[in-house]
Amino acid sequence: MKSGLNSILLALTVLPAGAALAQDAHAGHGSASANSQMKDMDHRQMKDMDHSQMKDMDHSQMKDMDHSQMKDMDHSQMKDMDHSQMKDMDHSQMQGMDHGSMQMQGGSAPADARDPDAYSGGFTLEDGPYALPGPRQLRLADEHTFYGVLVDKLERVDNGAGHALAFDTRAWIGRDYNRAVLKAEGDIEQGKLAEASTELLWSHALSTFWNSELGVRYDTGHGPDQGWLALGVAGLAPYWFELDATTYLGDNGQTALAVEAEYELLLTQRLVLQPSVELTAYGKDDAERGQGQGLSELVAGARLRYEIDRQFAPYLGWEWATALGNSADLRRIEDEATQETRWLAGVKFWF
């Protein structure tokens, strides 16, 4: 109760003084007089005073007021108070503020800091048995040479009339931007290589998901052997389709286009369904090799694999192949089937 009366009395004292300070320049002597009386005012009893109504008070004449005893005053309601005129306030008496607890970064390491070489047994990058040769011991990933071998398909093929062993492999060596790539695929029948296609390519990264491929291809088996120049692109299309498209220029001006697309559907983390489609076309007829002008062959299928390990997965599959256009006519002339259904069982692995 006493504290409340003190607050009211003090408020009645301050408000007239604030009004006097708000007078114009002609009342300058009066303002100075009021200010001189306020500098000795004891504000310690003003901690419960509500300042929320004092937002229009002019504090420009209060630069000599002693605020050292106002540490308990509640200023939470003073958010609308105009402090723009307080630029001349003297803060020189705030030297008692303690910044000693504000430890800055830097200085010596603490006594119990971990030795940076402790886990390496004292060896560093520059000396010892683990030192790398050359002026730069640390190298970026795209500066290292890597290699890999992928056996994408190694499978037994049963088409109802017989069976064969088919393979589709690739190996590469190089860096992120430039690699040498070797591709090989073919069929083995009765222990002999029936037909095969081998490509040696230079792969160059065009973007994050696409590589260009330039090189040569050599076919053996069906008809006379044939060599090709190859130019294509391979990569990951939107929605995670793996795409490989290559154009070829062969003997006697023959041209060809091969496009292959695959998609992997994860049924579980280890059970993967992989549908695929392949399309082949030629620029002109070549009866000796069974190549007809235009769209030549379409192969579609699916393989269901189980990844026992991420690097090894057995699979079962089904494939349907059909000859198209002039190629189908050439097969009929040779009394060969134009369509074929194949059942597959094989493994996929890489290292």
ChimeraX attribute file (.defattr): number of C-alpha atoms within 10 A of each C-alpha:
attribute: neighborCount
match mode: 1-to-1
recipient: residues
	/A:1	6
	/A:2	6
	/A:3	12
	/A:4	13
	/A:5	10
	/A:6	15
	/A:7	19
	/A:8	13
	/A:9	10
	/A:10	17
	/A:11	16
	/A:12	11
	/A:13	12
	/A:14	15
	/A:15	13
	/A:16	12
	/A:17	18
	/A:18	20
	/A:19	12
	/A:20	18
	/A:21	24
	/A:22	18
	/A:23	12
	/A:24	9
	/A:25	10
	/A:26	8
	/A:27	12
	/A:28	14
	/A:29	10
	/A:30	15
	/A:31	21
	/A:32	14
	/A:33	13
	/A:34	18
	/A:35	20
	/A:36	15
	/A:37	12
	/A:38	18
	/A:39	14
	/A:40	11
	/A:41	13
	/A:42	14
	/A:43	20
	/A:44	14
	/A:45	16
	/A:46	21
	/A:47	15
	/A:48	15
	/A:49	19
	/A:50	16
	/A:51	19
	/A:52	14
	/A:53	11
	/A:54	15
	/A:55	14
	/A:56	13
	/A:57	16
	/A:58	18
	/A:59	20
	/A:60	15
	/A:61	19
	/A:62	19
	/A:63	16
	/A:64	15
	/A:65	18
	/A:66	16
	/A:67	16
	/A:68	11
	/A:69	12
	/A:70	14
	/A:71	10
	/A:72	12
	/A:73	17
	/A:74	14
	/A:75	14
	/A:76	9
	/A:77	14
	/A:78	14
	/A:79	11
	/A:80	12
	/A:81	17
	/A:82	14
	/A:83	14
	/A:84	10
	/A:85	13
	/A:86	14
	/A:87	10
	/A:88	13
	/A:89	14
	/A:90	13
	/A:91	10
	/A:92	7
	/A:93	10
	/A:94	10
	/A:95	7
	/A:96	7
	/A:97	7
	/A:98	8
	/A:99	7
	/A:100	7
	/A:101	6
	/A:102	7
	/A:103	7
	/A:104	7
	/A:105	6
	/A:106	6
	/A:107	6
	/A:108	6
	/A:109	8
	/A:110	7
	/A:111	6
	/A:112	6
	/A:113	7
	/A:114	10
	/A:115	8
	/A:116	9
	/A:117	10
	/A:118	9
	/A:119	9
	/A:120	10
	/A:121	7
	/A:122	11
	/A:123	14
	/A:124	13
	/A:125	14
	/A:126	14
	/A:127	11
	/A:128	10
	/A:129	9
	/A:130	11
	/A:131	12
	/A:132	13
	/A:133	10
	/A:134	8
	/A:135	7
	/A:136	9
	/A:137	10
	/A:138	9
	/A:139	8
	/A:140	6
	/A:141	10
	/A:142	12
	/A:143	11
	/A:144	10
	/A:145	12
	/A:146	13
	/A:147	13
	/A:148	12
	/A:149	15
	/A:150	16
	/A:151	18
	/A:152	16
	/A:153	19
	/A:154	20
	/A:155	22
	/A:156	19
	/A:157	21
	/A:158	16
	/A:159	14
	/A:160	10
	/A:161	7
	/A:162	9
	/A:163	16
	/A:164	17
	/A:165	22
	/A:166	21
	/A:167	17
	/A:168	18
	/A:169	19
	/A:170	18
	/A:171	17
	/A:172	19
	/A:173	16
	/A:174	18
	/A:175	18
	/A:176	15
	/A:177	14
	/A:178	18
	/A:179	20
	/A:180	18
	/A:181	21
	/A:182	18
	/A:183	16
	/A:184	18
	/A:185	19
	/A:186	18
	/A:187	20
	/A:188	16
	/A:189	13
	/A:190	10
	/A:191	9
	/A:192	10
	/A:193	15
	/A:194	16
	/A:195	17
	/A:196	19
	/A:197	18
	/A:198	18
	/A:199	21
	/A:200	21
	/A:201	22
	/A:202	19
	/A:203	25
	/A:204	18
	/A:205	18
	/A:206	15
	/A:207	10
	/A:208	9
	/A:209	12
	/A:210	17
	/A:211	21
	/A:212	20
	/A:213	25
	/A:214	20
	/A:215	18
	/A:216	18
	/A:217	20
	/A:218	16
	/A:219	19
	/A:220	16
	/A:221	15
	/A:222	13
	/A:223	13
	/A:224	9
	/A:225	14
	/A:226	15
	/A:227	17
	/A:228	20
	/A:229	18
	/A:230	20
	/A:231	18
	/A:232	19
	/A:233	19
	/A:234	21
	/A:235	20
	/A:236	17
	/A:237	13
	/A:238	8
	/A:239	7
	/A:240	12
	/A:241	14
	/A:242	17
	/A:243	16
	/A:244	21
	/A:245	18
	/A:246	18
	/A:247	18
	/A:248	21
	/A:249	19
	/A:250	16
	/A:251	11
	/A:252	7
	/A:253	10
	/A:254	16
	/A:255	17
	/A:256	21
	/A:257	20
	/A:258	16
	/A:259	18
	/A:260	17
	/A:261	19
	/A:262	18
	/A:263	18
	/A:264	16
	/A:265	13
	/A:266	13
	/A:267	10
	/A:268	9
	/A:269	8
	/A:270	14
	/A:271	16
	/A:272	19
	/A:273	20
	/A:274	17
	/A:275	18
	/A:276	18
	/A:277	17
	/A:278	17
	/A:279	18
	/A:280	19
	/A:281	22
	/A:282	23
	/A:283	18
	/A:284	15
	/A:285	16
	/A:286	17
	/A:287	15
	/A:288	10
	/A:289	15
	/A:290	17
	/A:291	25
	/A:292	24
	/A:293	18
	/A:294	18
	/A:295	20
	/A:296	22
	/A:297	22
	/A:298	17
	/A:299	18
	/A:300	17
	/A:301	19
	/A:302	19
	/A:303	20
	/A:304	21
	/A:305	22
	/A:306	19
	/A:307	18
	/A:308	11
	/A:309	10
	/A:310	11
	/A:311	11
	/A:312	15
	/A:313	19
	/A:314	19
	/A:315	21
	/A:316	17
	/A:317	19
	/A:318	17
	/A:319	19
	/A:320	16
	/A:321	18
	/A:322	16
	/A:323	22
	/A:324	22
	/A:325	14
	/A:326	21
	/A:327	26
	/A:328	21
	/A:329	16
	/A:330	22
	/A:331	18
	/A:332	12
	/A:333	10
	/A:334	10
	/A:335	9
	/A:336	11
	/A:337	11
	/A:338	16
	/A:339	14
	/A:340	14
	/A:341	16
	/A:342	17
	/A:343	18
	/A:344	21
	/A:345	19
	/A:346	20
	/A:347	18
	/A:348	21
	/A:349	18
	/A:350	15
	/A:351	10
